[in-house]
């Protein structure tokens, strides 16, 4: 019988390691001194780590005790769920109205014997900022097997940031390539377009601000439409229409330091 393992290493990008960071990421083999320069080591190792929600709950309970926050509910019963502990700690960190934390506690997807995912831990740490200044998580993981079996040695990469998050794994890459290859071979170009569109939508969904996401979507559509046309200039329009400033036309793309609305002038397609 073959045994398959998964190991992950990565870093927290932050200002400093604080009690909140130690509580939230302690089970991830946290090392605040390595590699340094604003980064702290984390890992989830198959044979030594215990990165499950139960460990996070225990750590949050200890943090609450250190902060003098009671870990009992209104009836005096000890809180035994991650959601309950987060709600108890939220007032101390002025995070009662934190939208991301609210969604996390409402979903209540904290199975105590399952691995605590980095995205959720990022949300918790950001809501309970005690000066750590957490900016991002960068991590890479890989599967390995004690026998050279097929497709047991994949890998994945994660980036969790304030504005954007993404996850990419090797299985998705090979499966996606195979399906696109088959569809093109069968002349199903509409299917290929749909599959590529779905991948683009997955990437776009990683943009957390809805306004920024839709702006990127519009610019992407414009870029796709204009790729086959020649640029003959650029039009810059002041975003404040009340100033009644006429548009500026330029033969070259400007650095646009003032944040004007930028639109390319394209040569008309030959009829």
Protein Blocks (a to p, Z undefined) as FASTA:
>chain_A
ZZdddddddddddfbdcfklmmmmmmnopafkbggjhiacddddfklpccbfklmmmmmm
mmmmmnopacbdfkopacfbfklmmmmmmmmnopmmgmklmmmmmnopacfkbccdfklm
mmmmmmmcghlopabdcdddddddfbdcehilcccdddddfkbccdddfklmmmmmmmmm
mmmmnopaklmmmmmmmmmmmmmmmpmblklmmmmmmmmmmmmmmmmpccfbdcdddfbl
klopacdddfbdceklnopacddddddddZZ
